[in-house]
């Protein structure tokens, strides 16, 4: 054999990789992360894609004389949930990608785009 890569094999591997990425993205939509702000006054749940799916506000957090505090708690809770969702997404995509690489190959230093 002359060492030339088999194009059919390469395309097959690319198709497998695309399917794994698609499967991982679908699973991410089912993942849930929950974050709290203000000691639990605001609870935000997001899915693994970063989409907020639930917001709970304790009645004690609702003060008509201090709407700004509630707004700040909501923003903090949403941002925290999104950060946690992004961490889950990065971990799951890394797991999916690493399962396709030869053992011992680390691509961490290549600054590849995040999914």
N, C-alpha and C positions, 0 to 999 in steps of 0.2 A: 504494500500500500504506500502511496506517495506522501502521506501526512496531510493531505487536503481534507478539510472538514466536509463531512457529508451534509449537504444543504437540507436534505429531507429531515435528518436528525436535528439539525439546528432549528428548523421551523417547527418541528414537533416539540422540542424543548421550550421554544418561545410560546407556543400555544398552551403547553402545560403551565408555564409560569403565569400567563395571562389568566388562565382559569383559576389558579390558586389565589391570585390577587383578587379576582372577582368574588371568589368564595369567602375570602377573608373580609372583604368590604361588606358583604351581605351579613356575615356574622357580627361585624362591628355594629350594625344597626340594631342588633339584639342585645348587645352589651349595655349595662347600666352603671353609671357612677353617680354618687350622691355627695353633695357638698353642703356645708352649713355656714351661715354667717350670723354674727351677733349671738353666739352661744346657742344656736339652734332656733333663733327667732325666724330665720328664713332658711328653708331647705330647698335646694335645687337638684333635680335629677336630670342627667343628660345621657344620651346614648353614645355609643363608641364613635359615632361620626361627628360628635360635638353639637348635636341638635338638642336643645332643651325640650324635655318631654313632660316635666312636672315642676310646679312651683308651689310650695306651701308656706304660708305666712301665719305665724302665731298671732292670735288676736291681740296680745299685749304689745305687739310691734306696731299696731295701727294706732297712731296718735295724731289726730287731726291738727294738732298744734306743732307737730314735728314731722311733716311729710318728708322732708329732706333726709332724715335719718333712715326712714323706710326705703327710700330710693337708693341710698348708699348701700344698705344691707342687700337689696336685690341685686344691684350691680356687682357687689363683692361675691355674692353667692353664685351668680351666673358665671362670672369670670373664673372662679375657683372650679366649678363643675366643668367648664370648657377646658381648662388646663388639665384636669384629671382625665377627661375624655381623650385629649390629644396624647397624653402619656400612654393610655391604653392602646390607642390606635398605633402609635409609633412602635410599641412593644409587639403588638400582634403582626404588624407588617414586617418587622424585623424577623420575627419567628417564621413567617411565611417565606421571606426571601432567603433566610439562612437554611431552610430545609431544601432549597434548590441548589445550594452551593456545595462544592466539595468540602469535606471535613477540614477544619483548620484554617479555611480562607476567611479572613476578616476584612470586610469592606467599610468598617467604621470610619477610617481615616480618609475616605474618598469624597466626603461631603456630597453624597448622592441626594437627589431630590426626595422629599418626604411625600408620602401618599396621603 
